[in-house]
Amino acid sequence: MRQTIVRDVSDLPTYGYGPRSGPWWGAMGFMALEGMGFAIAIGAYLYLYAVNPTWPIGASPPDLWPGTVETVIYLLSIIPNEFTNRAAHRQDLAKVRIGLIVMALIGIALLVLRGFEFAHLNTRWDNSAYGSIVWLILGLHTTHLATDVGDTVVLAVLMFTRHAKPRRFSDVTDNVFYWNFVVLAWLPLYVLLDWVPRL
């Protein structure tokens, strides 16, 4: 009869950070899918821009101030986002709580600004092909923004309960990573939506 060797792995960690975390890979896959969605929408926008002699169609360009203010806030948000990331890696609960609250407030402020941005597009979604593609692209990004804000609020609440366990700090770093994607995705969209119609 063969003897089976059994290793005791009970001391191994049940969570990890970055590529050593299963949810991180899930977030990477999610971002790859979302990135393709953005690429297709941008391609559709550029196609419509190329085949129409006037752009925007039947509308004036969107007002610059909402998108510009959002862009500044997105770029500045990288600072508290990185603060939260570092605190999570150190498992500093007090600073993670502060960082998550700040990031949730930033996200809510951006959602409010996004409402103003929709109101200042100077076109309706059903006005023309231009209106449809602009509303589609802005709607896609708003969905990602709202998703991250919801995740941040849930994590902030969890960090004030008994669920604030070490593996939750890994979830916070994944949330930070996704926020960076939301910010980076916005930058080319800002140029596309607010500046291309002015060319």
ABEGO torsion letter per residue (X at the ends): XBBBBBBBAAABBABBBEAABAAAAAAAAAAAAAAAAAAAAAAAAAAAAAABABOBBGBBBBBAAAAAAAAAAAAAAAAAAAAAAAAAAAGBAAAAAAAAAAAAAAAAAAAAAAAAAAAAAGBBAAABAAAAAAAAAAAAAAAAAAAAAAAAAAAAAAAABAABBAAAAAAAAAAAAAAAAAAAAAAAAAAAAAAAAAX
